[in-house]
């Protein structure tokens, strides 16, 4: 549960997912110019976009939440040139974690799959595989 008013800071540049608590806290301090010990959630994705790590501090110490997708990728927020972060709220973070762009993975699967499969685009922009009958 993310409490109301929690600030979420998305790093727009990909991060090295081998980093752990101290490494990601250093990224938040250095590149995002934010002190992670003062609160907030710091969201980092890898270059391929299939992994995300969220760093935050609770009263007892550092916490790190990690998620890796089997298919698809997380959509990084699109911001203006030269920006290194995007500030949002908890609801935006939840949408980010659930709104996964699977069109590339589906397209890759279509090329390998049998001729009876095709890529279907839905209004949400998320692709899915369907069978031609």
PALUMVEX-148611 format. One record per residue: residue number from 1; x, z, y of N, C-alpha, C, O in turn. Coordinates in nm, 4 decimals. Layout:
# residues N
NUM; X; Z; Y; X; Z; Y; X; Z; Y; X; Z; Y
...
This chain:
# residues 133
1; 0.0845; 0.0000; -0.1169; 0.0000; 0.0000; 0.0000; 0.0896; 0.0000; 0.1238; 0.1820; 0.0806; 0.1344
2; 0.0622; -0.0885; 0.2148; 0.1371; -0.0971; 0.3400; 0.0503; -0.0367; 0.4492; -0.0612; -0.0829; 0.4734
3; 0.1010; 0.0659; 0.5144; 0.0221; 0.1331; 0.6172; 0.0068; 0.0439; 0.7402; 0.0925; -0.0394; 0.7698
4; -0.1044; 0.0635; 0.8108; -0.1317; -0.0151; 0.9311; -0.0239; 0.0107; 1.0348; 0.0231; 0.1234; 1.0500
5; 0.0143; -0.0919; 1.1045; 0.1147; -0.0804; 1.2086; 0.2573; -0.0957; 1.1591; 0.3512; -0.0894; 1.2385
6; 0.2753; -0.1157; 1.0290; 0.4097; -0.1351; 0.9759; 0.4616; -0.2714; 1.0188; 0.3944; -0.3726; 0.9991
7; 0.5794; -0.2745; 1.0768; 0.6421; -0.4008; 1.1174; 0.7148; -0.4617; 0.9987; 0.7805; -0.3917; 0.9216
8; 0.7022; -0.5921; 0.9852; 0.7690; -0.6667; 0.8792; 0.8589; -0.7694; 0.9463; 0.8141; -0.8450; 1.0324
9; 0.9855; -0.7719; 0.9068; 1.0829; -0.8628; 0.9645; 1.1317; -0.9581; 0.8559; 1.1948; -0.9163; 0.7588
10; 1.1016; -1.0863; 0.8735; 1.1438; -1.1893; 0.7795; 1.2750; -1.2498; 0.8273; 1.2830; -1.2990; 0.9398
11; 1.3768; -1.2469; 0.7441; 1.5016; -1.3166; 0.7753; 1.4779; -1.4642; 0.7461; 1.4399; -1.4995; 0.6345
12; 1.4996; -1.5504; 0.8441; 1.4695; -1.6921; 0.8271; 1.5796; -1.7666; 0.7526; 1.5542; -1.8712; 0.6929
13; 1.7015; -1.7135; 0.7557; 1.8099; -1.7767; 0.6808; 1.8135; -1.7181; 0.5404; 1.7862; -1.5994; 0.5226
14; 1.8471; -1.7999; 0.4398; 1.8560; -1.7475; 0.3035; 1.9635; -1.6393; 0.2919; 2.0651; -1.6433; 0.3612
15; 1.9393; -1.5431; 0.2036; 2.0336; -1.4336; 0.1817; 2.0903; -1.4418; 0.0403; 2.0286; -1.4993; -0.0493
16; 2.2053; -1.3850; 0.0224; 2.2690; -1.3760; -0.1088; 2.1975; -1.2664; -0.1871; 2.2027; -1.1496; -0.1487
17; 2.1310; -1.3029; -0.2961; 2.0527; -1.2069; -0.3725; 2.1387; -1.1132; -0.4572; 2.0848; -1.0253; -0.5246
18; 2.2704; -1.1298; -0.4552; 2.3578; -1.0346; -0.5229; 2.3743; -0.9075; -0.4402; 2.4220; -0.8058; -0.4904
19; 2.3346; -0.9139; -0.3136; 2.3434; -0.7960; -0.2269; 2.2392; -0.6932; -0.2707; 2.1310; -0.7276; -0.3182
20; 2.2749; -0.5681; -0.2534; 2.1831; -0.4604; -0.2870; 2.1477; -0.3836; -0.1599; 2.1415; -0.4420; -0.0517
21; 2.1247; -0.2544; -0.1725; 2.0775; -0.1737; -0.0605; 2.1662; -0.1859; 0.0636; 2.1195; -0.2243; 0.1709
22; 2.2922; -0.1533; 0.0480; 2.3823; -0.1515; 0.1640; 2.4069; -0.2908; 0.2213; 2.4136; -0.3076; 0.3431
23; 2.4204; -0.3905; 0.1342; 2.4439; -0.5268; 0.1804; 2.3266; -0.5825; 0.2592; 2.3458; -0.6464; 0.3626
24; 2.2048; -0.5585; 0.2108; 2.0869; -0.6066; 0.2831; 2.0641; -0.5263; 0.4112; 2.0189; -0.5811; 0.5117
25; 2.0951; -0.3975; 0.4078; 2.0849; -0.3179; 0.5309; 2.1843; -0.3685; 0.6357; 2.1538; -0.3706; 0.7549
26; 2.3037; -0.4094; 0.5904; 2.4025; -0.4661; 0.6830; 2.3529; -0.5987; 0.7409; 2.3746; -0.6265; 0.8588
27; 2.2859; -0.6814; 0.6584; 2.2270; -0.8060; 0.7098; 2.1206; -0.7762; 0.8145; 2.1147; -0.8416; 0.9186
28; 2.0369; -0.6775; 0.7864; 1.9311; -0.6422; 0.8818; 1.9920; -0.5946; 1.0133; 1.9435; -0.6293; 1.1210
29; 2.0978; -0.5155; 1.0041; 2.1624; -0.4643; 1.1261; 2.2366; -0.5740; 1.2005; 2.2251; -0.5859; 1.3225
30; 2.3135; -0.6551; 1.1264; 2.3990; -0.7551; 1.1893; 2.3249; -0.8783; 1.2358; 2.3263; -0.9103; 1.3546
31; 2.2604; -0.9476; 1.1443; 2.1979; -1.0763; 1.1788; 2.0640; -1.0607; 1.2484; 2.0314; -1.1381; 1.3385
32; 1.9854; -0.9607; 1.2073; 1.8535; -0.9440; 1.2682; 1.8557; -0.8490; 1.3866; 1.7567; -0.8379; 1.4590
33; 1.9680; -0.7801; 1.4072; 1.9842; -0.6855; 1.5178; 1.8748; -0.5795; 1.5171; 1.8217; -0.5422; 1.6218
34; 1.8421; -0.5317; 1.3977; 1.7424; -0.4255; 1.3807; 1.8056; -0.3138; 1.2995; 1.8877; -0.3397; 1.2115
35; 1.7686; -0.1913; 1.3279; 1.8177; -0.0782; 1.2504; 1.7169; -0.0498; 1.1400; 1.6085; 0.0014; 1.1679
36; 1.7502; -0.0818; 1.0153; 1.6537; -0.0627; 0.9068; 1.6198; 0.0840; 0.8816; 1.5163; 0.1129; 0.8215
37; 1.7032; 0.1760; 0.9255; 1.6753; 0.3180; 0.9077; 1.5625; 0.3657; 0.9992; 1.5066; 0.4731; 0.9773
38; 1.5287; 0.2871; 1.1012; 1.4222; 0.3242; 1.1954; 1.2840; 0.2839; 1.1467; 1.1846; 0.3114; 1.2140
39; 1.2759; 0.2204; 1.0332; 1.1455; 0.1841; 0.9781; 1.1247; 0.0345; 0.9748; 1.2014; -0.0423; 1.0328
40; 1.0204; -0.0050; 0.9065; 0.9875; -0.1452; 0.8908; 1.0283; -0.1969; 0.7540; 1.1036; -0.1328; 0.6807
41; 0.9766; -0.3136; 0.7219; 1.0085; -0.3823; 0.5968; 1.0914; -0.5046; 0.6306; 1.0559; -0.5809; 0.7205
42; 1.2008; -0.5239; 0.5602; 1.2915; -0.6355; 0.5857; 1.2868; -0.7290; 0.4653; 1.3218; -0.6901; 0.3539
43; 1.2430; -0.8530; 0.4888; 1.2178; -0.9490; 0.3810; 1.3272; -1.0552; 0.3811; 1.3548; -1.1181; 0.4832
44; 1.3888; -1.0738; 0.2644; 1.4960; -1.1714; 0.2463; 1.4610; -1.2616; 0.1294; 1.4124; -1.2142; 0.0267
45; 1.4853; -1.3919; 0.1441; 1.4663; -1.4864; 0.0340; 1.6001; -1.5521; 0.0024; 1.6917; -1.5531; 0.0846
46; 1.6090; -1.6068; -0.1183; 1.7311; -1.6784; -0.1556; 1.7220; -1.8234; -0.1112; 1.6194; -1.8658; -0.0580
47; 1.8285; -1.8997; -0.1325; 1.8345; -2.0387; -0.0873; 1.7272; -2.1244; -0.1542; 1.6631; -2.2060; -0.0880
48; 1.7072; -2.1064; -0.2843; 1.6084; -2.1865; -0.3570; 1.4652; -2.1463; -0.3253; 1.3721; -2.2230; -0.3498
49; 1.4472; -2.0267; -0.2712; 1.3139; -1.9826; -0.2324; 1.2321; -1.9246; -0.3466; 1.1122; -1.9017; -0.3304
50; 1.2933; -1.9004; -0.4608; 1.2152; -1.8467; -0.5726; 1.2337; -1.6957; -0.5892; 1.1755; -1.6365; -0.6802
51; 1.3133; -1.6329; -0.5033; 1.3326; -1.4882; -0.5086; 1.3131; -1.4278; -0.3713; 1.3455; -1.4884; -0.2692
52; 1.2600; -1.3081; -0.3710; 1.2431; -1.2340; -0.2461; 1.2828; -1.0886; -0.2722; 1.2567; -1.0342; -0.3795
53; 1.3459; -1.0271; -0.1731; 1.3776; -0.8852; -0.1764; 1.3284; -0.8231; -0.0469; 1.3462; -0.8779; 0.0619
54; 1.2663; -0.7076; -0.0618; 1.2129; -0.6355; 0.0538; 1.2815; -0.4999; 0.0594; 1.2713; -0.4200; -0.0337
55; 1.3506; -0.4751; 0.1684; 1.4243; -0.3510; 0.1885; 1.3467; -0.2629; 0.2854; 1.2984; -0.3100; 0.3883
56; 1.3350; -0.1352; 0.2521; 1.2735; -0.0402; 0.3432; 1.3261; 0.0994; 0.3140; 1.3881; 0.1238; 0.2105
57; 1.3008; 0.1894; 0.4059; 1.3487; 0.3270; 0.3918; 1.2289; 0.4204; 0.3916; 1.1411; 0.4117; 0.4774
58; 1.2269; 0.5097; 0.2938; 1.1254; 0.6143; 0.2935; 1.1959; 0.7471; 0.3245; 1.3176; 0.7473; 0.3433
59; 1.1243; 0.8592; 0.3303; 1.1893; 0.9849; 0.3685; 1.3040; 1.0292; 0.2762; 1.3900; 1.1070; 0.3176
60; 1.3056; 0.9806; 0.1529; 1.4086; 1.0241; 0.0592; 1.5269; 0.9290; 0.0481; 1.6315; 0.9685; -0.0033
61; 1.5143; 0.8056; 0.0942; 1.6258; 0.7113; 0.0853; 1.5799; 0.5668; 0.0893; 1.4657; 0.5372; 0.1246
62; 1.6713; 0.4764; 0.0521; 1.6454; 0.3326; 0.0556; 1.5623; 0.2896; -0.0644; 1.5758; 0.3451; -0.1735
63; 1.4765; 0.1911; -0.0437; 1.3957; 0.1306; -0.1503; 1.4157; -0.0202; -0.1439; 1.4320; -0.0774; -0.0361
64; 1.4142; -0.0828; -0.2589; 1.4320; -0.2277; -0.2667; 1.3322; -0.2828; -0.3668; 1.3331; -0.2457; -0.4842
65; 1.2466; -0.3714; -0.3193; 1.1477; -0.4367; -0.4039; 1.1931; -0.5798; -0.4240; 1.2268; -0.6486; -0.3276
66; 1.1944; -0.6250; -0.5473; 1.2386; -0.7624; -0.5763; 1.1304; -0.8352; -0.6543; 1.0611; -0.7758; -0.7369
67; 1.1165; -0.9653; -0.6272; 1.0221; -1.0496; -0.6997; 1.0874; -1.1848; -0.7217; 1.1429; -1.2432; -0.6286
68; 1.0812; -1.2353; -0.8452; 1.1343; -1.3673; -0.8774; 1.0226; -1.4481; -0.9429; 0.9536; -1.4002; -1.0329
69; 1.0067; -1.5701; -0.8963; 0.9024; -1.6576; -0.9484; 0.9544; -1.7400; -1.0650; 1.0697; -1.7832; -1.0647
70; 0.8698; -1.7616; -1.1639; 0.9039; -1.8517; -1.2740; 0.8894; -1.9967; -1.2309; 0.9681; -2.0824; -1.2710
71; 0.7873; -2.0242; -1.1482; 0.7631; -2.1590; -1.0968; 0.7298; -2.1484; -0.9492; 0.6801; -2.0460; -0.9025
72; 0.7575; -2.2544; -0.8771; 0.7222; -2.2589; -0.7356; 0.8247; -2.1876; -0.6490; 0.9329; -2.1504; -0.6945
73; 0.7875; -2.1699; -0.5233; 0.8780; -2.1062; -0.4281; 0.7971; -2.0392; -0.3188; 0.6828; -2.0758; -0.2914
74; 0.8592; -1.9410; -0.2579; 0.7989; -1.8749; -0.1431; 0.8181; -1.9644; -0.0216; 0.9228; -2.0272; -0.0063
75; 0.7185; -1.9702; 0.0637; 0.7294; -2.0503; 0.1859; 0.7875; -1.9636; 0.2963; 0.7288; -1.8625; 0.3348
76; 0.9021; -2.0035; 0.3463; 0.9613; -1.9310; 0.4587; 0.8813; -1.9624; 0.5845; 0.8375; -2.0759; 0.6034
77; 0.8621; -1.8635; 0.6702; 0.7926; -1.8909; 0.7957; 0.8713; -1.9929; 0.8783; 0.9939; -1.9859; 0.8873
78; 0.8002; -2.0860; 0.9372; 0.8634; -2.1873; 1.0231; 0.8642; -2.1355; 1.1662; 0.7592; -2.1062; 1.2234
79; 0.9817; -2.1246; 1.2225; 0.9957; -2.0772; 1.3611; 1.0840; -2.1737; 1.4382; 1.1415; -2.2669; 1.3820
80; 1.0933; -2.1498; 1.5654; 1.1715; -2.2358; 1.6529; 1.3197; -2.2363; 1.6197; 1.3699; -2.1481; 1.5500
81; 1.3872; -2.3351; 1.6699; 1.5315; -2.3528; 1.6484; 1.6082; -2.2321; 1.7016; 1.5783; -2.1815; 1.8097
82; 1.7053; -2.1873; 1.6266; 1.7906; -2.0787; 1.6704; 1.7379; -1.9390; 1.6418; 1.8105; -1.8417; 1.6624
83; 1.6147; -1.9256; 1.5951; 1.5596; -1.7937; 1.5631; 1.6116; -1.7473; 1.4289; 1.6277; -1.8282; 1.3375
84; 1.6377; -1.6201; 1.4155; 1.6898; -1.5663; 1.2903; 1.5895; -1.4750; 1.2207; 1.6107; -1.4361; 1.1059
85; 1.4814; -1.4407; 1.2886; 1.3824; -1.3535; 1.2268; 1.2431; -1.3908; 1.2733; 1.2240; -1.4611; 1.3725
86; 1.1475; -1.3413; 1.1982; 1.0060; -1.3565; 1.2327; 0.9424; -1.2210; 1.2119; 0.9514; -1.1648; 1.1028
87; 0.8783; -1.1671; 1.3143; 0.8163; -1.0350; 1.3061; 0.6685; -1.0520; 1.2759; 0.6005; -1.1330; 1.3389
88; 0.6185; -0.9750; 1.1790; 0.4789; -0.9851; 1.1387; 0.4268; -0.8465; 1.1012; 0.4927; -0.7451; 1.1243
89; 0.3070; -0.8449; 1.0427; 0.2485; -0.7195; 0.9976; 0.2359; -0.7194; 0.8447; 0.2736; -0.8161; 0.7784
90; 0.1833; -0.6112; 0.7908; 0.1711; -0.5964; 0.6459; 0.0819; -0.7015; 0.5826; 0.1090; -0.7465; 0.4713
91; -0.0236; -0.7412; 0.6515; -0.1142; -0.8430; 0.5966; -0.0413; -0.9761; 0.5808; -0.0635; -1.0473; 0.4828
92; 0.0446; -1.0103; 0.6752; 0.1219; -1.1345; 0.6643; 0.2180; -1.1286; 0.5463; 0.2401; -1.2295; 0.4794
93; 0.2748; -1.0121; 0.5205; 0.3634; -0.9976; 0.4056; 0.2876; -1.0190; 0.2750; 0.3369; -1.0870; 0.1851
94; 0.1701; -0.9622; 0.2643; 0.0908; -0.9806; 0.1425; 0.0518; -1.1266; 0.1231; 0.0544; -1.1767; 0.0107
95; 0.0160; -1.1953; 0.2308; -0.0143; -1.3389; 0.2205; 0.1098; -1.4163; 0.1792; 0.1007; -1.5086; 0.0983
96; 0.2254; -1.3804; 0.2333; 0.3507; -1.4457; 0.1985; 0.3801; -1.4305; 0.0496; 0.4207; -1.5264; -0.0160
97; 0.3600; -1.3112; -0.0032; 0.3900; -1.2864; -0.1443; 0.2933; -1.3569; -0.2384; 0.3297; -1.3876; -0.3519
98; 0.1711; -1.3829; -0.1937; 0.0716; -1.4484; -0.2788; 0.0596; -1.5987; -0.2560; 0.0234; -1.6717; -0.3482
99; 0.0893; -1.6465; -0.1354; 0.0730; -1.7883; -0.1017; 0.2001; -1.8627; -0.1411; 0.2874; -1.8877; -0.0580
100; 0.2087; -1.8968; -0.2662; 0.3281; -1.9587; -0.3212; 0.3090; -2.1096; -0.3244; 0.2052; -2.1583; -0.3691
101; 0.4088; -2.1839; -0.2771; 0.4041; -2.3289; -0.2786; 0.4529; -2.3773; -0.4153; 0.5731; -2.3790; -0.4418
102; 0.3593; -2.4165; -0.5015; 0.3971; -2.4601; -0.6364; 0.3962; -2.6114; -0.6494; 0.4094; -2.6624; -0.7607
103; 0.3814; -2.6845; -0.5409; 0.3719; -2.8298; -0.5502; 0.4997; -2.8923; -0.6036; 0.4930; -2.9870; -0.6819
104; 0.6168; -2.8416; -0.5633; 0.7423; -2.8976; -0.6147; 0.7573; -2.8738; -0.7631; 0.7948; -2.9647; -0.8371
105; 0.7285; -2.7523; -0.8079; 0.7399; -2.7214; -0.9502; 0.6399; -2.8050; -1.0288; 0.6714; -2.8530; -1.1378
106; 0.5207; -2.8227; -0.9751; 0.4197; -2.9025; -1.0442; 0.4623; -3.0486; -1.0496; 0.4447; -3.1146; -1.1521
107; 0.5183; -3.0997; -0.9403; 0.5633; -3.2394; -0.9390; 0.6764; -3.2599; -1.0385; 0.6804; -3.3621; -1.1070
108; 0.7682; -3.1645; -1.0476; 0.8773; -3.1745; -1.1429; 0.8219; -3.1728; -1.2851; 0.8690; -3.2468; -1.3715
109; 0.7228; -3.0890; -1.3086; 0.6614; -3.0814; -1.4400; 0.5885; -3.2115; -1.4722; 0.5884; -3.2551; -1.5873
110; 0.5271; -3.2735; -1.3732; 0.4552; -3.3995; -1.3962; 0.5482; -3.5094; -1.4443; 0.5117; -3.5866; -1.5330
111; 0.6661; -3.5178; -1.3881; 0.7588; -3.6230; -1.4292; 0.7995; -3.6077; -1.5749; 0.8213; -3.7065; -1.6450
112; 0.8095; -3.4830; -1.6198; 0.8543; -3.4575; -1.7561; 0.7367; -3.4589; -1.8533; 0.7540; -3.4869; -1.9719
113; 0.6190; -3.4290; -1.8036; 0.5016; -3.4155; -1.8896; 0.4500; -3.5516; -1.9351; 0.4981; -3.6564; -1.8920
114; 0.3511; -3.5467; -2.0232; 0.2941; -3.6708; -2.0765; 0.2165; -3.7450; -1.9685; 0.1889; -3.6896; -1.8621
115; 0.1814; -3.8704; -1.9959; 0.1126; -3.9546; -1.8973; -0.0278; -3.9047; -1.8690; -0.0879; -3.9465; -1.7701
116; -0.0817; -3.8180; -1.9509; -0.2169; -3.7664; -1.9306; -0.2252; -3.6588; -1.8247; -0.3345; -3.6099; -1.7963
117; -0.1133; -3.6202; -1.7651; -0.1151; -3.5154; -1.6632; -0.0911; -3.5758; -1.5258; -0.0193; -3.6749; -1.5125
118; -0.1511; -3.5161; -1.4240; -0.1307; -3.5623; -1.2878; -0.1328; -3.4419; -1.1947; -0.1814; -3.3348; -1.2313
119; -0.0806; -3.4598; -1.0759; -0.0781; -3.3542; -0.9764; -0.2064; -3.3602; -0.8952; -0.2436; -3.4656; -0.8437
120; -0.2731; -3.2475; -0.8841; -0.3983; -3.2395; -0.8095; -0.3737; -3.1533; -0.6874; -0.3234; -3.0416; -0.7001
121; -0.4084; -3.2031; -0.5681; -0.3954; -3.1239; -0.4458; -0.5302; -3.0639; -0.4133; -0.6328; -3.1318; -0.4152
122; -0.5278; -2.9357; -0.3834; -0.6501; -2.8665; -0.3469; -0.6479; -2.8417; -0.1966; -0.5452; -2.8613; -0.1316
123; -0.7616; -2.7985; -0.1412; -0.7709; -2.7721; 0.0023; -0.6711; -2.6677; 0.0484; -0.6275; -2.6706; 0.1635
124; -0.6336; -2.5742; -0.0409; -0.5402; -2.4689; -0.0020; -0.3981; -2.5211; 0.0100; -0.3106; -2.4501; 0.0594
125; -0.3730; -2.6451; -0.0347; -0.2392; -2.7009; -0.0287; -0.1546; -2.6658; -0.1480; -0.0374; -2.7029; -0.1541
126; -0.2120; -2.5944; -0.2437; -0.1382; -2.5551; -0.3625; -0.1673; -2.6566; -0.4722; -0.2831; -2.6864; -0.5012
127; -0.0622; -2.7092; -0.5325; -0.0790; -2.8099; -0.6368; -0.1055; -2.7449; -0.7720; -0.0679; -2.6301; -0.7954
128; -0.1696; -2.8187; -0.8593; -0.1958; -2.7721; -0.9941; -0.1926; -2.8916; -1.0878; -0.2135; -3.0052; -1.0452
129; -0.1669; -2.8666; -1.2128; -0.1686; -2.9732; -1.3116; -0.3082; -2.9843; -1.3707; -0.3722; -2.8829; -1.3983
130; -0.3551; -3.1048; -1.3899; -0.4852; -3.1265; -1.4502; -0.4723; -3.2415; -1.5489; -0.3811; -3.3236; -1.5399
131; -0.5644; -3.2455; -1.6420; -0.5594; -3.3550; -1.7399; -0.6549; -3.4652; -1.6983; -0.7659; -3.4391; -1.6519
132; -0.6100; -3.5891; -1.7158; -0.6990; -3.7035; -1.6927; -0.7811; -3.7238; -1.8193; -0.7262; -3.7433; -1.9278
133; -0.9115; -3.7192; -1.8045; -0.9983; -3.7367; -1.9211; -1.0793; -3.8618; -1.9025; -1.1598; -3.8967; -1.9888
